[in-house]
């Protein structure tokens, strides 16, 4: 496989790209701690990664077998795959469900250029993790809330209904008759994520050999801060409250209520929402897909510019869909808050590349923000042409279809250094304020490509951009405008633009 082809495959997930770069480094015997220590660490990580994929694959086969089994056989099969100790969880899921899982999930839908069998295997990261045993999950609830789940709740389903990045979700009923979803954190997963974070510096340092402009220490620091926050379900509850309060009563966006009295640092209880999952949405009519994409766009960018917060985990498993553009948003563990100055910086880039395109001004902005070093031996037009792809679908006032190829080209623009923009790519950096928001480029737009999402994105964007504040451009926009006029001002003073 050529280096270019390897990069194109690996960068379908930043996780895989980082791992590959680090492995190349280990094989050369480089590093501050010497080849022996790094070799051992690389060997251990490789074994765990293989274990994770193998376990996910075998669990997928198990799920297929249980379809043809009777009730007794199903119980026996399920028992074989339950994780019964924290050690099992840490080893089995450490590299399948830990700090690197989120970018691993992305690989299953990110780059349409990936071979189908590769995407299928990586899709195990979304839904085929074996569950922890009922006894282990109940033990976490009792330790956190002070009593077994059968007493805390009027009804408790010991069989999980979903898996999350660091926990699994159970259905329950409160004593006052409210159906709830209870997310229970895997015991030992914090240690597994800590190990991933310890390795992150080495991985990003390896990637820095391919992209010398990358300031990997600031990237690692930002990821560490966000991922450590994600381990704290009380922080996630506060994040979810922030979004729920601002979207309360919204005609299309629904954020489930948090039950704080039934939650803790490792247990999160929220309203049980209904809706269908991503794979079913892909079978809907194109009109319905367009409405779903419009709501996702309004939530992502409306929250960014109106709430100064971005829910940094846009992947298919975090949404529940209903017809006519109604979407429930789940999982608020990874949330990035922005300052007013950072939002002004994003706006300045948009003004100089979309609203009033001036290559020299745009280059001056990206240099000031640290995305490119000053004095790079490329022209203003080359910088402009390289980065305009990321704004392509909002450039013109007209109907635009976001295709799978758009997502694939986005990945190539970031990672594939074999093309005409190699000098820019190798010199580019990702400042802290851009680290989490890159999930838009590497996640949200890939999903839109799968939907073949079609609309006048320029007019929709101008509704949301506060420096334009355009009028409603769609029927959905008109309903949202009416909701905004009638709703009380949120307690935090946020003025949503989406």
C-alpha positions, 0 to 999 in steps of 0.5 A, spaced: 500 500 500 502 506 498 503 512 503 498 516 500 493 510 500 495 509 507 493 516 509 487 516 505 484 510 509 487 511 516 485 518 516 477 516 515 478 516 523 483 520 526 484 515 531 487 510 526 491 515 523 494 517 530 495 510 531 499 508 525 503 514 526 505 512 533 506 505 530 511 507 525 515 511 530 515 505 535 518 500 529 523 505 528 525 505 535 524 512 536 522 516 543 524 519 549 523 513 553 527 508 548 525 503 543 524 497 549 519 501 553 515 504 547 515 497 544 512 494 550 507 499 550 505 499 543 505 491 543 500 491 549 496 497 545 495 492 539 493 486 543 488 490 546 485 493 540 485 486 537 481 484 543 476 489 542 475 488 535 475 481 536 470 481 541 466 486 538 466 481 532 464 475 536 458 479 539 455 481 533 456 473 531 453 472 538 447 476 536 445 473 530 446 466 533 441 468 539 435 470 533 435 462 532 435 460 539 429 459 544 429 463 551 433 458 555 439 458 550 438 465 549 440 466 556 446 461 556 448 465 550 448 472 553 451 470 559 457 467 555 458 474 553 457 479 559 462 482 562 462 481 570 468 485 573 471 491 572 477 488 569 474 485 564 471 492 562 477 495 562 481 490 558 475 489 553 473 496 552 479 500 554 481 501 546 474 499 544 470 504 548 475 509 551 478 516 549 479 514 542 472 510 541 469 517 538 473 517 532 473 510 531 466 510 531 466 516 526 470 511 521 464 507 520 461 512 516 466 518 515 469 516 508 465 513 503 472 511 500 473 506 505 472 498 503 465 496 505 468 490 510 472 495 513 466 500 515 462 494 517 468 492 522 468 499 525 461 499 525 462 494 531 464 500 535 457 503 535 453 498 537 456 491 538 460 492 545 458 486 549 454 488 555 456 488 563 452 483 567 446 485 570 449 484 577 455 489 575 450 494 573 446 494 579 452 494 583 454 501 580 447 503 581 447 501 588 454 504 590 452 511 587 444 512 589 444 508 595 440 502 594 439 497 588 435 499 582 429 495 584 428 499 590 430 506 587 425 505 581 418 502 581 421 498 575 428 496 572 430 492 566 436 489 567 437 488 560 440 494 557 437 497 551 443 501 548 451 502 549 454 509 550 461 511 549 463 510 557 456 506 559 450 502 558 443 504 558 437 501 562 430 502 561 426 504 568 420 507 571 420 512 576 415 511 582 411 517 580 410 513 573 415 516 569 419 512 563 426 514 564 433 512 561 438 510 566 445 511 563 450 507 568 458 508 567 462 502 566 466 500 572 474 501 571 472 505 564 475 511 567 482 507 568 482 505 561 481 512 558 486 515 563 491 510 559 488 512 553 490 519 555 497 517 557 498 515 550 495 520 546 501 525 547 505 519 544 500 518 538 499 526 536 507 527 537 507 521 531 502 525 527 506 531 528 512 527 524 507 527 518 504 534 519 510 539 522 505 545 523 501 541 528 502 543 536 500 536 539 501 538 546 495 544 546 491 538 542 492 533 547 491 538 553 484 540 550 482 533 549 484 531 556 480 536 559 474 535 555 474 527 556 475 528 563 469 532 563 465 526 560 467 521 565 463 526 570 455 524 569 454 530 574 457 535 569 453 532 563 447 533 567 449 540 567 450 540 560 444 537 558 440 542 562 443 548 559 441 545 552 434 543 554 433 550 558 434 553 551 430 549 547 424 548 551 418 547 547 422 548 540 418 545 535 423 540 532 429 540 537 428 535 543 433 535 549 430 530 554 429 532 561 434 530 567 432 527 573 437 530 578 435 526 584 436 519 581 443 521 578 450 521 580 457 522 577 456 515 575 449 514 574 445 519 569 437 518 569 433 522 563 427 522 560 426 516 556 425 519 549 422 515 543 424 515 535 428 511 530 435 510 529 440 512 523 439 506 519 432 507 519 432 514 517 436 512 511 430 509 508 426 515 508 424 519 503 429 524 500 424 530 503 424 527 510 432 526 510 432 533 508 428 535 514 432 531 519 439 534 516 436 541 517 434 540 524 441 537 525 444 543 522 440 548 526 442 545 532 449 544 531 450 552 528 444 555 532 447 552 539 454 554 537 452 562 535 446 562 539 448 559 546 456 559 545 456 551 546 457 546 541 455 538 543 462 535 540 459 528 539 455 528 532 455 521 530 448 517 528 448 514 535 446 520 539 440 522 535 433 519 535 428 521 529 421 522 528 418 524 521 417 531 519 424 533 522 423 532 529 430 530 532 431 528 540 439 529 541 442 525 546 449 524 550 451 531 552 458 529 555 462 532 550 460 539 550 465 545 548 463 552 551 466 558 547 468 565 549 465 571 545 472 573 542 472 565 539 465 566 536 467 573 533 473 569 530 469 564 527 465 570 524 471 573 521 473 567 517 466 566 514 465 574 512 472 574 509 471 567 505 463 567 504 460 574 505 465 578 502 471 574 499 477 577 500 483 572 500 488 577 503 484 578 509 482 571 509 489 569 510 491 574 515 485 572 519 487 564 519 494 566 521 492 571 526 488 565 529 494 560 529 491 555 523 497 557 519 504 560 520 505 567 518 510 567 512 508 560 509 511 560 501 504 560 498 499 565 495 493 568 498 489 565 493 492 558 494 490 559 502 483 561 500 482 555 495 484 550 500 480 552 505 474 554 501 472 547 500 469 547 507 464 553 506 463 550 499 455 548 500 454 555 503 458 559 498 452 560 493 445 562 494 441 556 491 440 549 492 446 544 494 446 537 495 451 535 500 454 528 497 458 522 500 464 525 496 464 532 499 465 528 506 471 524 503 474 530 500 473 534 507 478 528 509 483 528 504 483 536 505 485 535 512 490 529 511 492 527 504 498 530 503 499 528 496 495 533 492 497 540 490 496 543 497 501 539 501 505 545 503 499 548 507 496 541 509 503 540 513 504 547 516 497 547 518 495 547 526 489 546 530 488 551 535 484 549 542 478 552 540 478 548 533 479 541 536 472 539 538 469 543 533 472 539 527 467 534 529 463 538 524 468 537 518 469 530 520 462 527 523 456 532 521 458 533 514 459 526 513 452 524 515 449 529 511 453 526 505 449 519 507 443 523 507 444 526 500 442 532 504 439 538 499 437 545 501 439 552 500 444 552 505 446 559 504 440 562 506 439 557 512 446 559 514 444 566 514 438 565 519 443 563 524 449 567 523 448 573 528 452 578 523 447 577 518 441 575 522 437 573 515 429 572 515 426 565 516 428 561 509 424 555 510 417 553 513 421 550 519 424 557 520 418 560 520 415 555 526 422 556 529 421 564 529 414 564 532 416 559 537 422 564 539 417 570 539 412 567 544 417 563 549 420 566 555 427 569 555 431 563 558 434 564 565 441 564 562 440 569 557 441 565 551 438 568 544 438 562 540 439 563 532 437 556 530 
